[in-house]
Amino acid sequence: MAVTRHTDSFAAADAELRVGLTLNGEAASFSVSARWTLADALRERLGATGTHLGCEHGSCGACTVLLGGQPVRSCLVLAVQADGCSVETVEGLASGGALSPLQQAFHEHHALQCGFCTAGFLMEATALLREEPDASEDRVRDALSGNLCRCTGYAPIVAAVRAVQRRA
């Protein structure tokens, strides 16, 4: 009987794998170890540094991106799981150098004080507004409740999302 050493398993996990995805509408490919998270790959391989890493446990929401249109904590998704998928990050919200309506509303309502959590809130709110453009204030609060902010007290963030709803 052959004995497999644990180091053999680790070596296999460290092998570089090729990942191809669509990032903010553009084809992208990179190589990473099977252990790399999507957050790390976005930041380190693709330069999408707007995706912030806070807790790295999925609790804070700072790393939220849209994977196939759905909000996910990119610190909990392996990069290889995104192979063949569409990924949207905060960098993809602005168009032609102009802020998106949601980004502009965050600015107008002072919903981005230190800015660390902002990308995650913007991506979560983007998904909500696409799926439920007429969401109630309670629904907006519920959808954003998984993201943590230590600066704003949340009221300006909710006000910004509601302002976008009123403009639509």
Contacts in CASP RR format, 6 or more apart in sequence:
PFRMAT RR
TARGET T0000
AUTHOR 0000-0000-0000
METHOD contacts of the structure
MODEL  1
MAVTRHTDSFAAADAELRVGLTLNGEAASFSVSARWTLADALRERLGATG
THLGCEHGSCGACTVLLGGQPVRSCLVLAVQADGCSVETVEGLASGGALS
PLQQAFHEHHALQCGFCTAGFLMEATALLREEPDASEDRVRDALSGNLCR
CTGYAPIVAAVRAVQRRA
13 33 0 8 1.000
13 34 0 8 1.000
13 35 0 8 1.000
14 33 0 8 1.000
14 34 0 8 1.000
14 35 0 8 1.000
15 33 0 8 1.000
15 34 0 8 1.000
16 31 0 8 1.000
16 32 0 8 1.000
16 33 0 8 1.000
17 31 0 8 1.000
17 32 0 8 1.000
17 33 0 8 1.000
17 34 0 8 1.000
17 80 0 8 1.000
18 29 0 8 1.000
18 30 0 8 1.000
18 31 0 8 1.000
19 29 0 8 1.000
19 30 0 8 1.000
19 31 0 8 1.000
19 32 0 8 1.000
19 41 0 8 1.000
19 79 0 8 1.000
19 80 0 8 1.000
19 82 0 8 1.000
19 83 0 8 1.000
19 84 0 8 1.000
20 27 0 8 1.000
20 28 0 8 1.000
20 29 0 8 1.000
20 30 0 8 1.000
20 82 0 8 1.000
20 83 0 8 1.000
20 84 0 8 1.000
21 27 0 8 1.000
21 28 0 8 1.000
21 29 0 8 1.000
21 82 0 8 1.000
21 83 0 8 1.000
21 84 0 8 1.000
21 85 0 8 1.000
21 86 0 8 1.000
21 87 0 8 1.000
22 28 0 8 1.000
22 84 0 8 1.000
22 85 0 8 1.000
22 86 0 8 1.000
22 87 0 8 1.000
23 42 0 8 1.000
23 46 0 8 1.000
23 48 0 8 1.000
23 87 0 8 1.000
23 88 0 8 1.000
23 89 0 8 1.000
24 48 0 8 1.000
24 87 0 8 1.000
24 88 0 8 1.000
24 89 0 8 1.000
24 91 0 8 1.000
24 92 0 8 1.000
25 86 0 8 1.000
25 88 0 8 1.000
25 92 0 8 1.000
28 46 0 8 1.000
30 41 0 8 1.000
30 45 0 8 1.000
30 46 0 8 1.000
30 79 0 8 1.000
31 45 0 8 1.000
32 40 0 8 1.000
32 41 0 8 1.000
32 45 0 8 1.000
32 79 0 8 1.000
32 80 0 8 1.000
34 78 0 8 1.000
34 80 0 8 1.000
35 78 0 8 1.000
36 78 0 8 1.000
36 79 0 8 1.000
36 80 0 8 1.000
37 56 0 8 1.000
37 74 0 8 1.000
37 75 0 8 1.000
37 76 0 8 1.000
37 77 0 8 1.000
37 78 0 8 1.000
37 79 0 8 1.000
38 65 0 8 1.000
38 67 0 8 1.000
38 72 0 8 1.000
38 74 0 8 1.000
38 75 0 8 1.000
38 77 0 8 1.000
38 78 0 8 1.000
38 79 0 8 1.000
38 81 0 8 1.000
38 82 0 8 1.000
38 87 0 8 1.000
39 51 0 8 1.000
39 53 0 8 1.000
39 56 0 8 1.000
39 63 0 8 1.000
39 65 0 8 1.000
39 74 0 8 1.000
39 75 0 8 1.000
39 77 0 8 1.000
40 53 0 8 1.000
40 79 0 8 1.000
41 79 0 8 1.000
41 82 0 8 1.000
42 48 0 8 1.000
42 51 0 8 1.000
42 65 0 8 1.000
42 74 0 8 1.000
42 87 0 8 1.000
42 89 0 8 1.000
43 49 0 8 1.000
43 50 0 8 1.000
43 51 0 8 1.000
43 53 0 8 1.000
45 79 0 8 1.000
48 89 0 8 1.000
48 91 0 8 1.000
50 89 0 8 1.000
50 90 0 8 1.000
50 91 0 8 1.000
50 119 0 8 1.000
51 63 0 8 1.000
51 65 0 8 1.000
51 74 0 8 1.000
51 89 0 8 1.000
51 90 0 8 1.000
51 119 0 8 1.000
52 62 0 8 1.000
52 63 0 8 1.000
52 116 0 8 1.000
52 117 0 8 1.000
52 119 0 8 1.000
52 120 0 8 1.000
53 62 0 8 1.000
53 63 0 8 1.000
53 75 0 8 1.000
54 60 0 8 1.000
54 61 0 8 1.000
54 62 0 8 1.000
54 63 0 8 1.000
54 75 0 8 1.000
54 116 0 8 1.000
55 61 0 8 1.000
55 62 0 8 1.000
55 75 0 8 1.000
56 63 0 8 1.000
56 75 0 8 1.000
57 75 0 8 1.000
57 76 0 8 1.000
58 73 0 8 1.000
58 75 0 8 1.000
58 76 0 8 1.000
59 148 0 8 1.000
60 117 0 8 1.000
60 147 0 8 1.000
60 148 0 8 1.000
61 73 0 8 1.000
61 117 0 8 1.000
61 120 0 8 1.000
61 124 0 8 1.000
61 146 0 8 1.000
61 147 0 8 1.000
61 148 0 8 1.000
62 116 0 8 1.000
62 117 0 8 1.000
62 119 0 8 1.000
62 120 0 8 1.000
62 147 0 8 1.000
62 148 0 8 1.000
63 73 0 8 1.000
63 74 0 8 1.000
63 75 0 8 1.000
63 120 0 8 1.000
64 71 0 8 1.000
64 72 0 8 1.000
64 73 0 8 1.000
64 74 0 8 1.000
64 119 0 8 1.000
64 120 0 8 1.000
64 121 0 8 1.000
64 123 0 8 1.000
64 124 0 8 1.000
64 147 0 8 1.000
65 71 0 8 1.000
65 72 0 8 1.000
65 74 0 8 1.000
65 87 0 8 1.000
65 88 0 8 1.000
65 89 0 8 1.000
65 120 0 8 1.000
65 123 0 8 1.000
66 72 0 8 1.000
66 86 0 8 1.000
66 87 0 8 1.000
66 88 0 8 1.000
66 89 0 8 1.000
66 123 0 8 1.000
66 126 0 8 1.000
66 127 0 8 1.000
67 74 0 8 1.000
67 77 0 8 1.000
67 82 0 8 1.000
67 85 0 8 1.000
67 86 0 8 1.000
67 87 0 8 1.000
68 85 0 8 1.000
68 86 0 8 1.000
68 87 0 8 1.000
68 88 0 8 1.000
69 86 0 8 1.000
69 88 0 8 1.000
69 127 0 8 1.000
69 130 0 8 1.000
70 127 0 8 1.000
71 123 0 8 1.000
71 124 0 8 1.000
71 127 0 8 1.000
88 123 0 8 1.000
88 126 0 8 1.000
89 119 0 8 1.000
89 123 0 8 1.000
90 118 0 8 1.000
90 119 0 8 1.000
90 120 0 8 1.000
90 122 0 8 1.000
90 123 0 8 1.000
93 99 0 8 1.000
93 100 0 8 1.000
93 102 0 8 1.000
93 103 0 8 1.000
93 122 0 8 1.000
93 126 0 8 1.000
94 100 0 8 1.000
94 103 0 8 1.000
99 107 0 8 1.000
100 126 0 8 1.000
101 164 0 8 1.000
101 167 0 8 1.000
102 122 0 8 1.000
102 125 0 8 1.000
102 126 0 8 1.000
102 129 0 8 1.000
102 160 0 8 1.000
102 161 0 8 1.000
102 164 0 8 1.000
103 122 0 8 1.000
105 111 0 8 1.000
105 160 0 8 1.000
105 161 0 8 1.000
105 163 0 8 1.000
105 164 0 8 1.000
105 167 0 8 1.000
106 112 0 8 1.000
106 118 0 8 1.000
106 121 0 8 1.000
106 122 0 8 1.000
106 157 0 8 1.000
106 160 0 8 1.000
108 160 0 8 1.000
108 163 0 8 1.000
109 156 0 8 1.000
109 157 0 8 1.000
109 159 0 8 1.000
109 160 0 8 1.000
109 163 0 8 1.000
110 152 0 8 1.000
110 156 0 8 1.000
111 118 0 8 1.000
111 121 0 8 1.000
111 152 0 8 1.000
111 156 0 8 1.000
111 157 0 8 1.000
111 159 0 8 1.000
111 160 0 8 1.000
112 118 0 8 1.000
112 152 0 8 1.000
113 151 0 8 1.000
113 152 0 8 1.000
114 150 0 8 1.000
114 151 0 8 1.000
115 151 0 8 1.000
117 147 0 8 1.000
117 148 0 8 1.000
117 149 0 8 1.000
117 150 0 8 1.000
117 151 0 8 1.000
120 147 0 8 1.000
121 144 0 8 1.000
121 147 0 8 1.000
121 149 0 8 1.000
121 157 0 8 1.000
124 143 0 8 1.000
124 144 0 8 1.000
124 146 0 8 1.000
124 147 0 8 1.000
125 140 0 8 1.000
125 143 0 8 1.000
125 144 0 8 1.000
125 157 0 8 1.000
125 160 0 8 1.000
125 161 0 8 1.000
125 164 0 8 1.000
128 135 0 8 1.000
128 139 0 8 1.000
128 140 0 8 1.000
128 143 0 8 1.000
128 144 0 8 1.000
128 161 0 8 1.000
129 135 0 8 1.000
129 161 0 8 1.000
129 164 0 8 1.000
129 165 0 8 1.000
132 139 0 8 1.000
132 143 0 8 1.000
133 165 0 8 1.000
133 168 0 8 1.000
134 165 0 8 1.000
135 143 0 8 1.000
135 165 0 8 1.000
137 158 0 8 1.000
137 162 0 8 1.000
140 158 0 8 1.000
140 161 0 8 1.000
140 162 0 8 1.000
141 154 0 8 1.000
141 158 0 8 1.000
144 154 0 8 1.000
144 157 0 8 1.000
144 158 0 8 1.000
144 161 0 8 1.000
149 157 0 8 1.000
END
